[in-house]
Amino acid sequence: MYEIRFHGRGGQGTVLAATILAAAIIDEGKFSIAIPSFGFERRGAPVAAYLRMDTREIRRMTNIYHPDCVICIDPAVSRTVDIFGGLSPSATLVQTTDKPLGALDLPAAVTTVGLCDAVAIALKIFGRAITNTIMLGAFARTTGQVSLAALERALLGSEFRDAGLEQNMRALRCGYDQTAVHHVQREAAA
Amino acid sequence: MAAVAPVPSGRLLACDGNEAAALAVALARVDMVAVYPITPQSSLVEYLAKFIADGRLQAELVDAEGEHSVLSVLQGAALAGARTFTATSGPGLAFMFEPYLRTPGLRLPIVMSIVTRDTLTPQCVWGGHQDAMSVREAGWVQMYCETVQEVLDTTIIAYRVAEQRDVMLPVNVCHDGNYLSYGTARIELPEQDAVDRFLGAPDVNWHAALDPDRPMAVDPLTGGPGGAGPATFVRYRRGQCAGMHRALDAIRDAHREWGRLTGRNHAPLIECYRMEDADFAIVTLGSMTGAAKDAVDEARAAHRRVGLVKVKTFRPFPATDVADALRKLRAFGVVDRSVDFAWNCGPLYREVVTALQGGTRSPTSRSFIGGLAGADLTVEHFQDVIETVGQMRDVAGPRDTVWLDAQE
């Protein structure tokens, strides 16, 4: 079982991203569940969503406390939310940022990092910082846990409130193409 | 709205519990839907409105001014012969209470999802079984779902049970607010012709009708102390209780037939999981069961002889099945997602203990309450429950209700 926690802000499509990813994983013949965190959702407020994937049926319909991967689709939400809480050892971070790896303050548990300037891409494609589908592309590129083709098929079946299918398809591919993947050696760390 | 990805086979979908319920309503070819949106039910009725707008469901939709009207509209529709559906949660169910009480007495086979929500107050919009439990003595059949797939299948099964002529009662299909309403999972969509064969044409108002060709007084004043009053009233009440009791067999038969048609065999009344050689057990209800089964598997791997009993049908209560499953154990614990204010325990716990009365011996037992107001019930919670119940086998001591999320 592979467990993912999404972090973002209301209005960026965090919950929809988890749902689309679940649909793509199921499309590939695997099992997945996705559960949003529950609050009084409003634009700008921190939002989380949880996703599990496995080759076998998943029974637990619970939140995720020890993720193998964190997908953070907002560049600054980590200032107000502990996005690294409970990370599994050798975890993966997929982060939207315009900074280089060296400028990020990462905990020792993070050993794989996918960095994508999704805000810049989103501003070009949507004119607004909607980063969800871009970061799904970044996740596929970073981890290989899902194929780009399956994500594209999942987008075809999705409804978007704020943009069209064609824009989201482009966003997904840009996220995939413009993600830098780093493997962090921790032995030398202080 | 959530994504739906048709997979090449065409029958596998990713959807949440609210969409699964709406898909079931469309497959059941419901004639009339009346709705008033309320969290966490809202997206369910939005899906229905969309299916009707898209022509996927040929039904009348009444967007009523409140839940009292919602159910009153459906009573009229059912008396005119329509297959009907609505869904509600928490405060909406409370506002519906007067027609809610009338529906089973009229013997109308209305199906209503309760997308469960904890009740006020303190102010809360999150899941919990308190709303459905608050109406447990009103005479509706109540089934609780574990998975998104079970939400879809049970909503279809509900019509077969409700419209069975020796039952003729309304059915609540309960699915957990938050974890099932918004939880997305992989489901198989049944074929339309399989559902058509399973349900047949609506058979709703043969006994009570608003029909100019069959004029009759529906729900006339009945009872009182004199004349035929008491005996007439007793005849109605007794018939209602008998119909409720027959629903146990109807639910069993309907699940068996559904399994034959689809290959999906959900336990109709209770599910016994790893109970064959268990000497203690936990009892669950609803979506918490998945995490509880995972915890049971872990405990089994550590050579603990623990099993699980999931109650699916809560009304009517499958007392014989529950007693047979638990009587020979040394201890059990019941985990409730709601409270019984009268007895300071969980309502399912009270039912289970009652079911065991009259036997030659009763295992030691304890009530656990958790998952209130949207709180998560995790594998770790069930590890704690298993540990506590396991110790109860051997150690005498207090059996006070355990509040799983309390910070002492």
HADDOCK unambig.tbl for C-alpha pairs under 7 A between the chains (distance, minus, plus):
assign (segid A and resid 16 and name CA) (segid B and resid 2 and name CA) 6.52 0.50 0.50
assign (segid A and resid 19 and name CA) (segid B and resid 2 and name CA) 6.57 0.50 0.50
assign (segid A and resid 19 and name CA) (segid B and resid 3 and name CA) 6.32 0.50 0.50
assign (segid A and resid 19 and name CA) (segid B and resid 184 and name CA) 6.68 0.50 0.50
assign (segid A and resid 20 and name CA) (segid B and resid 3 and name CA) 6.03 0.50 0.50
assign (segid A and resid 22 and name CA) (segid B and resid 14 and name CA) 6.95 0.50 0.50
assign (segid A and resid 23 and name CA) (segid B and resid 5 and name CA) 5.74 0.50 0.50
assign (segid A and resid 23 and name CA) (segid B and resid 14 and name CA) 5.11 0.50 0.50
assign (segid A and resid 26 and name CA) (segid B and resid 14 and name CA) 6.81 0.50 0.50
assign (segid A and resid 26 and name CA) (segid B and resid 186 and name CA) 6.41 0.50 0.50
assign (segid A and resid 27 and name CA) (segid B and resid 7 and name CA) 5.40 0.50 0.50
assign (segid A and resid 31 and name CA) (segid B and resid 186 and name CA) 6.41 0.50 0.50
assign (segid A and resid 32 and name CA) (segid B and resid 185 and name CA) 5.94 0.50 0.50
assign (segid A and resid 32 and name CA) (segid B and resid 186 and name CA) 6.61 0.50 0.50
assign (segid A and resid 33 and name CA) (segid B and resid 183 and name CA) 6.80 0.50 0.50
assign (segid A and resid 33 and name CA) (segid B and resid 184 and name CA) 5.29 0.50 0.50
assign (segid A and resid 33 and name CA) (segid B and resid 185 and name CA) 4.52 0.50 0.50
assign (segid A and resid 34 and name CA) (segid B and resid 183 and name CA) 5.64 0.50 0.50
assign (segid A and resid 34 and name CA) (segid B and resid 184 and name CA) 4.97 0.50 0.50
assign (segid A and resid 34 and name CA) (segid B and resid 185 and name CA) 6.73 0.50 0.50
assign (segid A and resid 35 and name CA) (segid B and resid 179 and name CA) 6.69 0.50 0.50
assign (segid A and resid 35 and name CA) (segid B and resid 182 and name CA) 6.41 0.50 0.50
assign (segid A and resid 35 and name CA) (segid B and resid 183 and name CA) 4.55 0.50 0.50
assign (segid A and resid 35 and name CA) (segid B and resid 184 and name CA) 6.41 0.50 0.50
assign (segid A and resid 36 and name CA) (segid B and resid 182 and name CA) 6.92 0.50 0.50
assign (segid A and resid 59 and name CA) (segid B and resid 290 and name CA) 4.34 0.50 0.50
assign (segid A and resid 59 and name CA) (segid B and resid 291 and name CA) 6.38 0.50 0.50
assign (segid A and resid 60 and name CA) (segid B and resid 290 and name CA) 4.44 0.50 0.50
assign (segid A and resid 60 and name CA) (segid B and resid 291 and name CA) 4.19 0.50 0.50
assign (segid A and resid 61 and name CA) (segid B and resid 179 and name CA) 6.24 0.50 0.50
assign (segid A and resid 61 and name CA) (segid B and resid 287 and name CA) 6.65 0.50 0.50
assign (segid A and resid 61 and name CA) (segid B and resid 290 and name CA) 6.52 0.50 0.50
assign (segid A and resid 61 and name CA) (segid B and resid 291 and name CA) 6.74 0.50 0.50
assign (segid A and resid 62 and name CA) (segid B and resid 376 and name CA) 6.24 0.50 0.50
assign (segid A and resid 62 and name CA) (segid B and resid 377 and name CA) 6.87 0.50 0.50
assign (segid A and resid 62 and name CA) (segid B and resid 378 and name CA) 6.09 0.50 0.50
assign (segid A and resid 63 and name CA) (segid B and resid 376 and name CA) 6.88 0.50 0.50
assign (segid A and resid 154 and name CA) (segid B and resid 5 and name CA) 5.34 0.50 0.50
assign (segid A and resid 157 and name CA) (segid B and resid 3 and name CA) 5.94 0.50 0.50
assign (segid A and resid 157 and name CA) (segid B and resid 4 and name CA) 5.29 0.50 0.50
assign (segid A and resid 157 and name CA) (segid B and resid 5 and name CA) 4.69 0.50 0.50
assign (segid A and resid 157 and name CA) (segid B and resid 6 and name CA) 6.92 0.50 0.50
assign (segid A and resid 158 and name CA) (segid B and resid 2 and name CA) 6.93 0.50 0.50
assign (segid A and resid 158 and name CA) (segid B and resid 3 and name CA) 4.20 0.50 0.50
assign (segid A and resid 158 and name CA) (segid B and resid 4 and name CA) 6.08 0.50 0.50
assign (segid A and resid 159 and name CA) (segid B and resid 1 and name CA) 6.72 0.50 0.50
assign (segid A and resid 159 and name CA) (segid B and resid 3 and name CA) 6.31 0.50 0.50
